Amino acid sequence: GSPLSAEERRLRDKKHLDDITAARLPPLHHSPAKLLPIEESIAIQIQQKEAYEELQAKLAAQKLAERLNIKMLRFEPEGEASMQYREVRDED
């Protein structure tokens, strides 16, 4: 056979794949991968690790509070309850 150009070979392979299956790759919704400098990559990884650990700590505290039946109530040291005993009443 005659040698095919790269473009013709690609079209032939695509047609062959079309004949075999109707499956298609999903469209690319995000930009393709890009190379980052190692310093930027490390900074992003550290930031993601800190965010992950913070989320894990919040979830652990929530699960512990649920397990121990602890209700988190609002604490107002200068709120209404502390003002009740401070009311001055005239005894006239």
N, C-alpha and C positions, 0 to 999 in steps of 0.2 A: 504494500500500500504506500501511497504517497504520504510524506510526513505532514502532519497537521500543525498549524500555528497554535500558539497558546490560547488564543481567543476561540478558535474553532474547537479545540479540545475541551475548553471550558463549556462551550455551548452544547457539545455532544454529551458531556457528562451530566449537565443540567437536564437535558432532555431525557437521558437514561434514568436519572433519579425521578423525574416527573412520571415516567412510565411505570416505575416500580412502586412509588408511594405517593399519597396525597398529603403526607405530613409536611408541615412547614415550620421553620424556625420562628419563634415569636419575634415581633419587631423590637428593635433596640430602643428602649425608652430613655436610657441614660447615655451620657457621653462615653465613648470608649475609654478604657484604662489609660492612664498617663503616668509617666515616670516622675517621681518626686525625689528631691534631694533627701539624703538619709536623715539629715537633721530635722527636716519638716515631717518626715514619716515618723520619726521617734516622738516628736512633739504631739502629733495627732494620736499616736498609740497611748501615750501617757495621759492625754486628756480623756480619751475613751475609757481607759482603765479607771481613772478617778471617778468618772460619771457612773460607770458600772458598779464600782465599790460603794458609792453613795446610795445608789438604788438598792443594792443588796442589803445595806445597813438599814434602810427604811423598811424594806420588806421583813427583815428579821425582827425589827422592833415591833412592827405591826403584828406579826405572828405570835411573838412572845406575849404581847399585851392581850391578844385574843385568848391564848392558852391560859393565862393567869387571871382572866376575867377582870382586867384593869380597865376602868373607864377614865378616859382623859377628859377632865372637866376644865372649864375656863377658870383660871386663877386671877383674881383681881384684888391685890392687897389693899388698894385704896378705893375699893368699890363700895357698894351700898351697905354690905354687912358691917364693914368697919366704921361706917358713919352713924349707925344706929345708936351706939353707946355714947357718942359724942354730942348728941343733941342736948342742948341746954333748955331746961324747962323752968319757967317761973312758977314758984309755989304760991302765988297769990290767990 
